[in-house]
């Protein structure tokens, strides 16, 4: 006649192993799930002495010897002794980085991480959100604590002011990063796209024009540092200034003086091309009809990179020494050409 063991444990999700009197395991193993409130029923056992081993991470292994007699039911409850406390950390955003002071960094949700009693500082953060920190006091072994973070993006005005400051300080990659934090949540934000496009342009990145066009579509005026060629009587001049675009006009404003300024209506820009001058330096040029130096007229405009300079003879150009600068001259002109082309064809 067979006997039975009815087993209940204090902690759900425990593993139970059944062995004989010598401790040899049978091919029997159970996992007690959280929803399993009823005892584990082990039936059809031959009379004899058995060993139960109950295991769960964070708790001491518990071993019990049970003598089974034929026709009898042995009921047993095991209270498991904790070896640690358990800390769970959640956030409202995916893939947040969670740092538990003294224990390390974790990506995403932290579930029942084993800790010893003590005080812990927990920090959650993710690019595009303001980080947050909380302190938690764990008082005893077996304690279960839950900390939740509700991460929020930083104020847009503050981010854009910081991005503007980074542009002025010459840290274009940091300006790009801050502008992107805004664009992640508001992809059409005109100011953020303007800063992003300018930061990318100043780094020679090819995708600057798409951000600048988005800014213009949002009624933002965008401007880029360039140089414009002024051909005098025999001598050349490269005038530094800003090339600005709104929905209707392209405007060049010199850094000093007004003699080389121009303002041209979009429909009056014709024959856009990127070419090389006699010094094999790239430029973007087009025919334009509008105001030149405050007077109405028409002319072909030659735009050069801000890294282009005149040689001492003032009859030829060169891109500032260094392969990166030479590449930047070409990248600048590629971006300007694409911006003007898209400005004419995508802005209505």
N, C-alpha and C positions, 0 to 999 in steps of 0.2 A: 504494500500500500504506500502511495507517494505522499509527500508533505509539501507545504507551501511556505514562502516568505513574503510578507507584505512590508515593503520598505518605503518610508517617507524621509525626506531630507530638508534641511533648513534653507538651502540655496537652490534656486532653479538653474537649469542648464548645467547640472552636474553630470559627470560620467560615473557609471556604476559597473564594476567588474565582479564577476562571480568566480571563485576558485574553490578547490577542494581543501581538505584539511591540511594538505602539504603545501598549499599556496599555489598549486598549478592552476592556471587560468583555463576555464573552458572556452569554447568558441561562443561566448555570450557577453554582450556588452549593451548597455542602455544609455540613452541620453535623455535626461529629464528636462523637458522644455518648460518655459515660463507658464504656459497655459495648463500644464499638467498638475492639477491640484489633488488628484487622487493618488494613492500609494502605488508604487511599482509592484505588480503582482508577478512573482516568480513561482511557477507551479510545476507539478509533475517532477518533483525532486525525490530521488531515492533517499531513504533514511541514511543519516550520516551527519558529519560536521562540515560546514562550509565556511568560507571566508569571503566577506564582502569588502570591497575596496571602493571608496567614494572619493572622487577627485574633481577639483575645480581650480582653475587658475586664480591665484590670490588667496587661496585657502589651504590650510594644512590637509594633507591626505588623511582620511579617516578609515580605519580598518576595524571590522567587527567579525567575531567568530560566532556562528549561529549553528546550534544543534537541531537538526530536523528529525522529527519522528514521524512514522507513517500515520496518515490521517489527521495530522495536526497542522495548524496555521501559526506561524511565528510572526508577530507584528513588531516592527522595529522603527524607531525614529532616531535619526542621526543629526545632531547639531554641529555644523562645521565651524571651525575656528579660523577667523580671518587672519591673514598674514600681512594685509595691506588695507588701505582705504582706496576708494575708487572715484576718479574724477572724470566727468564727461563735460566736454565743451562743444557748443554749437554756435553757428553764425547764420545770418540771413543771406549770405552770398556763398556761391560755390568756390571751392579752391582757395579759401582764405588761408593765410599762414598763421598758425597758432603757436605761440611760444609760451612754454611753461618754464619759468625761471628755475635754473638748475637742473632741468630735465631734458631740454632740447626743443627743437622745432618740429611741427607736425603740419601736414597739408590737409585741409578739409576738416571734417568732424573728428573729434577725439572721443572715443567711447570707452568708458570704464578703464581709464588708464590707472595702473596701480601706483599709488604713492604712499609714503609714510606720513604719519601725523606731523603737522607743521603748518607754517604760513607760506603761501605760494602767490607769486604775481603772475597773472595770465594775461597775455597780450594777443590781440587778433588784428590782422591788417591785410590789405590787398591793394595793389596799384589802382588808383582811381577812387579810393575810399580813405576816410580819416581813420587811423588806427585808434584802438581803444584798449585800456588796461583795467583789470580788476584784481583785487586781492581776495584770496579765499583762505580761511582757516580750517584746517582738517584737525579734528580733536581726538579721534580714536580710530583704531583699526576697525574695518568693516563699514565705516561711514561711507555713504554714497552722496556725492555732491554734483550738482549740475550748474554750469555757468553758461549763460546765453549772451551773445553779442548781437547788437543791431547796428551794423556798420552803415554809415551814410557818406555820400560824396561830399567833399569840401565845398564851401560856397563858391559859385562861379566867379563872382566879381573878384574875390581874393586870388583865385588861381590865375585869372587873366592879368591882374595887376602884377603878380609875381612873374608870369611869363614875359610881360613887357619889360620888366626890370632885367630879366635874364638876357633878353635881346640887347638891351643897352650895355650890359656888362660883357657881351661877347660870348656868353655860354649858350650857344644856339641849340645844342642837344638837350639841355635842361629846359629851355623854352619850349622846345618841341614836346618834351615829356609832359609838361604842365598843360599845354594846349590840348594834348590828346586826352588828358583826364576829363576835360570838359566835353570833347567831341564824343567820348565813349557814351555819354548820357544825352547829349544834344548834338547830333551829327551835323545839323545845319546852322549851328551857332555862328553868325557872321564874324564876330571878333575872334573867336577861337580859330576858325578856319583861316582868317587873315594872318594871325600870328604863326599858325602852323605852316602855311605856305611860305611866309617870309623866312622862317627858321630853316625850312628845307632848302629854299633857294640859296640862303647864305652858306649852306653846307654842300651845295652842288648836287642836291638830290633831284632825280628826274621827275618825281611826282608832285613837285610844288604847285604846278599850274592847276591841278584839279582842286586843291584846297582854295586857291585864290579865286577860282571861278565860283565856287560855292559861296565864298564871302561876298563877291560882287552880286550874285543872285539874291543875297540877303540885304542888298542896298548898302554894303560896306565899301568904302573906297580903299583900295589896296595900292601900295607903292613899293617899288624896289629900287635899291641903289644901283645906278648904272653910270655910264659915261656916254656923251653924245659928241660926235665928230663935228667940228666947225672948221670948214675949209676956207682959210683966208687966202690972201694973195701969196701963194707959194708955200706958206707955212701951215702946218696943221695945228689944231687945238682939240684937246679932249676935255670936255666940260663935265665935271662931276655934278651929279644931282639925283633927283628922285623921279622915276617914271611911274605915274599914278594912273589908275583905271577906276572909273565908276561905270554905271550902266550905259552911259552915252559918250563919254569923252576919254581920250588918252591925253595926258598932260605931262610935260616935262618941266620941272622947276629946278634951275641950277642952285647949287649950294650958296653961290654968291653972284650978285648981278642978275639981270633979267634979259640980257641981249640974246641968249640962246634958248630961251623958253619957247614952248609951242603948246598949242591946244587944238586938237583935231577931233572932229566929230567922227564917230565910228564908221559911218557909211562912206566917209571920205578917205579912208585908209585903203590903199590899193597896192598890188604888186608886192605882197609880203614875201621876203625870201631871207634865207640865211646864207651868207657867202663868206669868202676869204678876201682880205684886201691884198695889196701887192706885197705886204710883209708876211702873208699867210697867217694872219690873225683873224679869227672869226668875228663876224658882226651880223646883226639883224637889221635889215633896211626895208623901207617901204616909201611909196609916194603918199604925200598927204596934202590936203587942202584945208587951211584953217588960219589960225593966228600964229605968227612967228615973231617973237620979240615985240608983241603988242600990235603988230600990223598984219592985215590980211594978206594972204599969199598962198603959194604952193611950193613944195620942195620935196626932195628925197631926203629922208631922215636916216642917219646911220647910228645905230646903237651898239655900244661896246660894253664888255664886262668891266666891272669896277676894278679888276686886276690888270687892265690894259693900260700901258703908258706910252709916251712918246720918247723916241731916242733923242739924244742931244741935238741932232741936225734938224729936228722938228719936221722931218719929211717921211718918217716911217714909225711903225708901232711895234711893240713887243708885249708879251704877257710876262708878268713878274716872274723872275727866275724861280726854278723849282718845278719838278714834274707835277706836283699836286696843284700848283697854281695854274700851270698850263692847262691841265685837265679842267680846272674850275672855270677858266675863260670859255672853254667850249661848252661846259655844262650850263653856265649862265645863259649863253646865247640860245642853246636848245630850249631852255625853260622859257625865255622871253618869247621866242618864236611860237611855242605851243600856246602860251598864254594869250598872245595877240590873236592867233588863229581861233582858239576856243572862244575868246571874248567876242569876236565878230560873228561866230556861228552858233553859240549857245546862249548868248545873252539877248533877250528880246525886249 
